[in-house]
Every structure is written in structure tokens, then in C-alpha cells.
Amino acid sequence: MIIPDLDDDLQATLRNLAARHRRSMEEARGILRQVLTQPQPPTPLGQRLVQRFRGVAMDAPLPARSLPRMPPQWDDQA
């Protein structure tokens, strides 16, 4: 696998991690597989929304709330 523009620090970290586990750089893919296949807990919706809209200015005024409308009365029509 070729990853273009891989950061030198990241590559050195991967190389050191492989050496620490007594693996060669060819076996580094095993480290990547192990890390990438671990189940990750889903990010809660609120956190995802905050991350997505961080930095977005909201200057628009919120509309005034009103009472909900009444549902139609279907039984009264003959």
C-alpha cells in the first residue's frame, strides 16, 4: 500500500511502534489493521453537530413560538 504525502513524523511513529512490537515495516500493516478494525463507539449526535457547525455564525433571529394549530375535525363533515 502506498500512502502519498505521509507525514514523516507519522511514518517514524509507525516505524517505532512496529519496532517496539518486534515487527518489520512490512508487518506494520498488521498494526494498522488491528487499530483500524477495532470497533469505535459512535459519536453522539450532539457532538457531531457541534463539530460540523463549529465556527458558523448564527446571527438570524429565531422566530417567535406560537401555539400548535388544531387538528382537523373529520367526524363533523357529513
KOLGU-4560 file (N, C-alpha, C; in nm, 3 decimals, padded with zeros to 5 digits):
<recs>
<n_xx: 00.085 n_yy: -00.116 n_zz: 00.000 ca_xx: 00.000 ca_yy: 00.000 ca_zz: 00.000 c_xx: 00.090 c_yy: 00.123 c_zz: 00.000 mol: A seq: 1 type: MET>
<n_xx: 00.056 n_yy: 00.218 n_zz: -00.082 ca_xx: 00.131 ca_yy: 00.342 ca_zz: -00.089 c_xx: 00.039 c_yy: 00.454 c_zz: -00.044 mol: A seq: 2 type: ILE>
<n_xx: 00.086 n_yy: 00.529 n_zz: 00.055 ca_xx: 00.011 ca_yy: 00.644 ca_zz: 00.103 c_xx: 00.093 c_yy: 00.767 c_zz: 00.067 mol: A seq: 3 type: ILE>
<n_xx: 00.050 n_yy: 00.842 n_zz: -00.034 ca_xx: 00.127 ca_yy: 00.960 ca_zz: -00.075 c_xx: 00.123 c_yy: 01.068 c_zz: 00.032 mol: A seq: 4 type: PRO>
<n_xx: 00.231 n_yy: 01.143 n_zz: 00.040 ca_xx: 00.242 ca_yy: 01.257 ca_zz: 00.132 c_xx: 00.221 c_yy: 01.217 c_zz: 00.278 mol: A seq: 5 type: ASP>
<n_xx: 00.265 n_yy: 01.098 n_zz: 00.315 ca_xx: 00.255 ca_yy: 01.055 ca_zz: 00.454 c_xx: 00.352 c_yy: 01.138 c_zz: 00.536 mol: A seq: 6 type: LEU>
<n_xx: 00.304 n_yy: 01.199 n_zz: 00.640 ca_xx: 00.384 ca_yy: 01.284 ca_zz: 00.726 c_xx: 00.504 c_yy: 01.205 c_zz: 00.780 mol: A seq: 7 type: ASP>
<n_xx: 00.622 n_yy: 01.267 n_zz: 00.777 ca_xx: 00.744 ca_yy: 01.200 ca_zz: 00.824 c_xx: 00.733 c_yy: 01.161 c_zz: 00.970 mol: A seq: 8 type: ASP>
<n_xx: 00.671 n_yy: 01.246 n_zz: 01.052 ca_xx: 00.655 ca_yy: 01.213 ca_zz: 01.194 c_xx: 00.565 c_yy: 01.092 c_zz: 01.212 mol: A seq: 9 type: ASP>
<n_xx: 00.459 n_yy: 01.085 n_zz: 01.133 ca_xx: 00.367 ca_yy: 00.971 ca_zz: 01.141 c_xx: 00.437 c_yy: 00.843 c_zz: 01.096 mol: A seq: 10 type: LEU>
<n_xx: 00.515 n_yy: 00.853 n_zz: 00.990 ca_xx: 00.589 ca_yy: 00.737 ca_zz: 00.942 c_xx: 00.690 c_yy: 00.691 c_zz: 01.046 mol: A seq: 11 type: GLN>
<n_xx: 00.759 n_yy: 00.785 n_zz: 01.112 ca_xx: 00.856 ca_yy: 00.749 ca_zz: 01.217 c_xx: 00.785 c_yy: 00.685 c_zz: 01.336 mol: A seq: 12 type: ALA>
<n_xx: 00.667 n_yy: 00.738 n_zz: 01.371 ca_xx: 00.590 ca_yy: 00.680 ca_zz: 01.481 c_xx: 00.549 c_yy: 00.537 c_zz: 01.449 mol: A seq: 13 type: THR>
<n_xx: 00.505 n_yy: 00.515 n_zz: 01.326 ca_xx: 00.466 ca_yy: 00.380 ca_zz: 01.284 c_xx: 00.585 c_yy: 00.286 c_zz: 01.285 mol: A seq: 14 type: LEU>
<n_xx: 00.700 n_yy: 00.334 n_zz: 01.237 ca_xx: 00.822 ca_yy: 00.254 ca_zz: 01.236 c_xx: 00.863 c_yy: 00.218 c_zz: 01.380 mol: A seq: 15 type: ARG>
<n_xx: 00.857 n_yy: 00.316 n_zz: 01.472 ca_xx: 00.892 ca_yy: 00.290 ca_zz: 01.612 c_xx: 00.794 c_yy: 00.194 c_zz: 01.678 mol: A seq: 16 type: ASN>
<n_xx: 00.667 n_yy: 00.209 n_zz: 01.646 ca_xx: 00.566 ca_yy: 00.119 ca_zz: 01.702 c_xx: 00.588 c_yy: -00.023 c_zz: 01.651 mol: A seq: 17 type: LEU>
<n_xx: 00.620 n_yy: -00.035 n_zz: 01.525 ca_xx: 00.649 ca_yy: -00.168 ca_zz: 01.469 c_xx: 00.771 c_yy: -00.228 c_zz: 01.537 mol: A seq: 18 type: ALA>
<n_xx: 00.876 n_yy: -00.148 n_zz: 01.558 ca_xx: 00.997 ca_yy: -00.199 ca_zz: 01.623 c_xx: 00.970 c_yy: -00.238 c_zz: 01.768 mol: A seq: 19 type: ALA>
<n_xx: 00.889 n_yy: -00.160 n_zz: 01.836 ca_xx: 00.856 ca_yy: -00.190 ca_zz: 01.975 c_xx: 00.785 c_yy: -00.324 c_zz: 01.987 mol: A seq: 20 type: ARG>
<n_xx: 00.704 n_yy: -00.357 n_zz: 01.886 ca_xx: 00.634 ca_yy: -00.486 ca_zz: 01.886 c_xx: 00.714 c_yy: -00.592 c_zz: 01.811 mol: A seq: 21 type: HIS>
<n_xx: 00.841 n_yy: -00.560 n_zz: 01.784 ca_xx: 00.933 ca_yy: -00.650 ca_zz: 01.714 c_xx: 00.876 c_yy: -00.695 c_zz: 01.579 mol: A seq: 22 type: ARG>
<n_xx: 00.826 n_yy: -00.599 n_zz: 01.508 ca_xx: 00.774 ca_yy: -00.625 ca_zz: 01.375 c_xx: 00.850 c_yy: -00.541 c_zz: 01.274 mol: A seq: 23 type: ARG>
<n_xx: 00.856 n_yy: -00.589 n_zz: 01.153 ca_xx: 00.921 ca_yy: -00.513 ca_zz: 01.047 c_xx: 00.822 c_yy: -00.412 c_zz: 00.990 mol: A seq: 24 type: SER>
<n_xx: 00.872 n_yy: -00.322 n_zz: 00.907 ca_xx: 00.782 ca_yy: -00.226 ca_zz: 00.845 c_xx: 00.682 c_yy: -00.296 c_zz: 00.754 mol: A seq: 25 type: MET>
<n_xx: 00.720 n_yy: -00.411 n_zz: 00.697 ca_xx: 00.623 ca_yy: -00.486 ca_zz: 00.616 c_xx: 00.508 c_yy: -00.536 c_zz: 00.703 mol: A seq: 26 type: GLU>
<n_xx: 00.537 n_yy: -00.563 n_zz: 00.830 ca_xx: 00.432 ca_yy: -00.610 ca_zz: 00.920 c_xx: 00.355 c_yy: -00.494 c_zz: 00.984 mol: A seq: 27 type: GLU>
<n_xx: 00.395 n_yy: -00.373 n_zz: 00.951 ca_xx: 00.325 ca_yy: -00.257 ca_zz: 01.007 c_xx: 00.180 c_yy: -00.256 c_zz: 00.963 mol: A seq: 28 type: ALA>
<n_xx: 00.150 n_yy: -00.315 n_zz: 00.850 ca_xx: 00.010 ca_yy: -00.321 ca_zz: 00.806 c_xx: -00.074 c_yy: -00.398 c_zz: 00.906 mol: A seq: 29 type: ARG>
<n_xx: -00.013 n_yy: -00.495 n_zz: 00.977 ca_xx: -00.086 ca_yy: -00.565 ca_zz: 01.083 c_xx: -00.125 c_yy: -00.471 c_zz: 01.196 mol: A seq: 30 type: GLY>
<n_xx: -00.034 n_yy: -00.378 n_zz: 01.228 ca_xx: -00.066 ca_yy: -00.279 ca_zz: 01.330 c_xx: -00.180 c_yy: -00.190 c_zz: 01.282 mol: A seq: 31 type: ILE>
<n_xx: -00.171 n_yy: -00.146 n_zz: 01.157 ca_xx: -00.279 ca_yy: -00.063 ca_zz: 01.102 c_xx: -00.412 c_yy: -00.139 c_zz: 01.102 mol: A seq: 32 type: LEU>
<n_xx: -00.409 n_yy: -00.266 n_zz: 01.061 ca_xx: -00.531 ca_yy: -00.346 ca_zz: 01.058 c_xx: -00.590 c_yy: -00.358 c_zz: 01.197 mol: A seq: 33 type: ARG>
<n_xx: -00.503 n_yy: -00.384 n_zz: 01.296 ca_xx: -00.550 ca_yy: -00.400 ca_zz: 01.433 c_xx: -00.615 c_yy: -00.272 c_zz: 01.484 mol: A seq: 34 type: GLN>
<n_xx: -00.553 n_yy: -00.160 n_zz: 01.457 ca_xx: -00.607 ca_yy: -00.032 ca_zz: 01.505 c_xx: -00.735 c_yy: 00.005 c_zz: 01.430 mol: A seq: 35 type: VAL>
<n_xx: -00.735 n_yy: -00.016 n_zz: 01.299 ca_xx: -00.849 ca_yy: 00.029 ca_zz: 01.220 c_xx: -00.970 c_yy: -00.063 c_zz: 01.229 mol: A seq: 36 type: LEU>
<n_xx: -00.952 n_yy: -00.186 n_zz: 01.272 ca_xx: -01.066 ca_yy: -00.278 ca_zz: 01.282 c_xx: -01.126 c_yy: -00.283 c_zz: 01.421 mol: A seq: 37 type: THR>
<n_xx: -01.068 n_yy: -00.211 n_zz: 01.517 ca_xx: -01.127 ca_yy: -00.207 ca_zz: 01.650 c_xx: -01.256 c_yy: -00.127 c_zz: 01.641 mol: A seq: 38 type: GLN>
<n_xx: -01.362 n_yy: -00.179 n_zz: 01.699 ca_xx: -01.488 ca_yy: -00.105 ca_zz: 01.692 c_xx: -01.476 c_yy: 00.027 c_zz: 01.767 mol: A seq: 39 type: PRO>
<n_xx: -01.522 n_yy: 00.133 n_zz: 01.703 ca_xx: -01.519 ca_yy: 00.265 ca_zz: 01.764 c_xx: -01.660 c_yy: 00.298 c_zz: 01.810 mol: A seq: 40 type: GLN>
<n_xx: -01.673 n_yy: 00.349 n_zz: 01.934 ca_xx: -01.808 ca_yy: 00.387 ca_zz: 01.978 c_xx: -01.858 c_yy: 00.503 c_zz: 01.892 mol: A seq: 41 type: PRO>
<n_xx: -01.986 n_yy: 00.500 n_zz: 01.858 ca_xx: -02.038 ca_yy: 00.609 ca_zz: 01.776 c_xx: -02.034 c_yy: 00.741 c_zz: 01.852 mol: A seq: 42 type: PRO>
<n_xx: -02.005 n_yy: 00.848 n_zz: 01.780 ca_xx: -02.005 ca_yy: 00.981 ca_zz: 01.839 c_xx: -02.150 c_yy: 01.025 c_zz: 01.857 mol: A seq: 43 type: THR>
<n_xx: -02.185 n_yy: 01.073 n_zz: 01.976 ca_xx: -02.323 ca_yy: 01.119 ca_zz: 01.997 c_xx: -02.361 c_yy: 01.230 c_zz: 01.899 mol: A seq: 44 type: PRO>
<n_xx: -02.488 n_yy: 01.235 n_zz: 01.865 ca_xx: -02.538 ca_yy: 01.329 ca_zz: 01.766 c_xx: -02.504 c_yy: 01.473 c_zz: 01.802 mol: A seq: 45 type: LEU>
<n_xx: -02.521 n_yy: 01.510 n_zz: 01.928 ca_xx: -02.493 ca_yy: 01.647 ca_zz: 01.970 c_xx: -02.348 c_yy: 01.685 c_zz: 01.943 mol: A seq: 46 type: GLY>
<n_xx: -02.255 n_yy: 01.595 n_zz: 01.973 ca_xx: -02.113 ca_yy: 01.623 ca_zz: 01.948 c_xx: -02.084 c_yy: 01.634 c_zz: 01.799 mol: A seq: 47 type: GLN>
<n_xx: -02.148 n_yy: 01.549 n_zz: 01.719 ca_xx: -02.127 ca_yy: 01.558 ca_zz: 01.573 c_xx: -02.178 c_yy: 01.690 c_zz: 01.518 mol: A seq: 48 type: ARG>
<n_xx: -02.293 n_yy: 01.736 n_zz: 01.568 ca_xx: -02.347 ca_yy: 01.864 ca_zz: 01.522 c_xx: -02.256 c_yy: 01.980 c_zz: 01.562 mol: A seq: 49 type: LEU>
<n_xx: -02.206 n_yy: 01.977 n_zz: 01.685 ca_xx: -02.116 ca_yy: 02.083 ca_zz: 01.730 c_xx: -01.991 c_yy: 02.085 c_zz: 01.644 mol: A seq: 50 type: VAL>
<n_xx: -01.934 n_yy: 01.967 n_zz: 01.615 ca_xx: -01.814 ca_yy: 01.961 ca_zz: 01.532 c_xx: -01.842 c_yy: 02.010 c_zz: 01.391 mol: A seq: 51 type: GLN>
<n_xx: -01.955 n_yy: 01.973 n_zz: 01.337 ca_xx: -01.986 ca_yy: 02.009 ca_zz: 01.199 c_xx: -02.008 c_yy: 02.160 c_zz: 01.181 mol: A seq: 52 type: ARG>
<n_xx: -02.074 n_yy: 02.222 n_zz: 01.277 ca_xx: -02.111 ca_yy: 02.362 ca_zz: 01.262 c_xx: -02.025 c_yy: 02.455 c_zz: 01.347 mol: A seq: 53 type: PHE>
<n_xx: -01.912 n_yy: 02.405 n_zz: 01.398 ca_xx: -01.821 ca_yy: 02.490 ca_zz: 01.474 c_xx: -01.771 c_yy: 02.602 c_zz: 01.383 mol: A seq: 54 type: ARG>
<n_xx: -01.775 n_yy: 02.722 n_zz: 01.430 ca_xx: -01.727 ca_yy: 02.835 ca_zz: 01.352 c_xx: -01.833 c_yy: 02.898 c_zz: 01.264 mol: A seq: 55 type: GLY>
<n_xx: -01.953 n_yy: 02.843 n_zz: 01.259 ca_xx: -02.060 ca_yy: 02.901 ca_zz: 01.177 c_xx: -02.133 c_yy: 03.003 c_zz: 01.264 mol: A seq: 56 type: VAL>
<n_xx: -02.136 n_yy: 03.127 n_zz: 01.218 ca_xx: -02.204 ca_yy: 03.232 ca_zz: 01.294 c_xx: -02.354 c_yy: 03.224 c_zz: 01.269 mol: A seq: 57 type: ALA>
<n_xx: -02.430 n_yy: 03.240 n_zz: 01.373 ca_xx: -02.576 ca_yy: 03.237 ca_zz: 01.363 c_xx: -02.629 c_yy: 03.370 c_zz: 01.414 mol: A seq: 58 type: MET>
<n_xx: -02.651 n_yy: 03.463 n_zz: 01.322 ca_xx: -02.699 ca_yy: 03.595 ca_zz: 01.359 c_xx: -02.848 c_yy: 03.613 c_zz: 01.332 mol: A seq: 59 type: ASP>
<n_xx: -02.910 n_yy: 03.518 n_zz: 01.269 ca_xx: -03.051 ca_yy: 03.531 ca_zz: 01.234 c_xx: -03.136 c_yy: 03.518 c_zz: 01.360 mol: A seq: 60 type: ALA>
<n_xx: -03.237 n_yy: 03.604 n_zz: 01.375 ca_xx: -03.324 ca_yy: 03.592 ca_zz: 01.493 c_xx: -03.413 c_yy: 03.468 c_zz: 01.481 mol: A seq: 61 type: PRO>
<n_xx: -03.440 n_yy: 03.407 n_zz: 01.593 ca_xx: -03.528 ca_yy: 03.291 ca_zz: 01.594 c_xx: -03.673 c_yy: 03.338 c_zz: 01.586 mol: A seq: 62 type: LEU>
<n_xx: -03.758 n_yy: 03.268 n_zz: 01.512 ca_xx: -03.899 ca_yy: 03.309 ca_zz: 01.503 c_xx: -03.969 c_yy: 03.290 c_zz: 01.637 mol: A seq: 63 type: PRO>
<n_xx: -04.069 n_yy: 03.373 n_zz: 01.661 ca_xx: -04.146 ca_yy: 03.361 ca_zz: 01.784 c_xx: -04.225 c_yy: 03.231 c_zz: 01.783 mol: A seq: 64 type: ALA>
<n_xx: -04.238 n_yy: 03.173 n_zz: 01.898 ca_xx: -04.317 ca_yy: 03.049 ca_zz: 01.909 c_xx: -04.465 c_yy: 03.082 c_zz: 01.912 mol: A seq: 65 type: ARG>
<n_xx: -04.543 n_yy: 02.991 n_zz: 01.858 ca_xx: -04.687 ca_yy: 03.008 ca_zz: 01.862 c_xx: -04.750 c_yy: 02.875 c_zz: 01.904 mol: A seq: 66 type: SER>
<n_xx: -04.879 n_yy: 02.883 n_zz: 01.935 ca_xx: -04.948 ca_yy: 02.761 ca_zz: 01.975 c_xx: -04.962 c_yy: 02.669 c_zz: 01.854 mol: A seq: 67 type: LEU>
<n_xx: -04.962 n_yy: 02.539 n_zz: 01.875 ca_xx: -04.981 ca_yy: 02.448 ca_zz: 01.762 c_xx: -05.123 c_yy: 02.462 c_zz: 01.707 mol: A seq: 68 type: PRO>
<n_xx: -05.138 n_yy: 02.441 n_zz: 01.578 ca_xx: -05.271 ca_yy: 02.453 ca_zz: 01.519 c_xx: -05.356 c_yy: 02.333 c_zz: 01.560 mol: A seq: 69 type: ARG>
<n_xx: -05.485 n_yy: 02.351 n_zz: 01.552 ca_xx: -05.579 ca_yy: 02.245 ca_zz: 01.590 c_xx: -05.587 c_yy: 02.143 c_zz: 01.478 mol: A seq: 70 type: MET>
<n_xx: -05.595 n_yy: 02.016 n_zz: 01.513 ca_xx: -05.609 ca_yy: 01.914 ca_zz: 01.409 c_xx: -05.747 c_yy: 01.921 c_zz: 01.345 mol: A seq: 71 type: PRO>
<n_xx: -05.762 n_yy: 01.878 n_zz: 01.221 ca_xx: -05.893 ca_yy: 01.884 ca_zz: 01.156 c_xx: -05.993 c_yy: 01.791 c_zz: 01.224 mol: A seq: 72 type: PRO>
<n_xx: -06.116 n_yy: 01.831 n_zz: 01.220 ca_xx: -06.226 ca_yy: 01.751 ca_zz: 01.276 c_xx: -06.293 c_yy: 01.676 c_zz: 01.164 mol: A seq: 73 type: GLN>
<n_xx: -06.253 n_yy: 01.556 n_zz: 01.137 ca_xx: -06.304 ca_yy: 01.479 ca_zz: 01.025 c_xx: -06.443 c_yy: 01.423 c_zz: 01.050 mol: A seq: 74 type: TRP>
<n_xx: -06.479 n_yy: 01.405 n_zz: 01.177 ca_xx: -06.609 ca_yy: 01.345 ca_zz: 01.210 c_xx: -06.725 c_yy: 01.440 c_zz: 01.188 mol: A seq: 75 type: ASP>
<n_xx: -06.701 n_yy: 01.571 n_zz: 01.191 ca_xx: -06.811 ca_yy: 01.670 ca_zz: 01.180 c_xx: -06.861 c_yy: 01.685 c_zz: 01.036 mol: A seq: 76 type: ASP>
<n_xx: -06.787 n_yy: 01.646 n_zz: 00.939 ca_xx: -06.826 ca_yy: 01.664 ca_zz: 00.799 c_xx: -06.909 c_yy: 01.544 c_zz: 00.754 mol: A seq: 77 type: GLN>
<n_xx: -07.024 n_yy: 01.572 n_zz: 00.696 ca_xx: -07.112 ca_yy: 01.461 ca_zz: 00.654 c_xx: -07.119 c_yy: 01.452 c_zz: 00.506 mol: A seq: 78 type: ALA>
</recs>
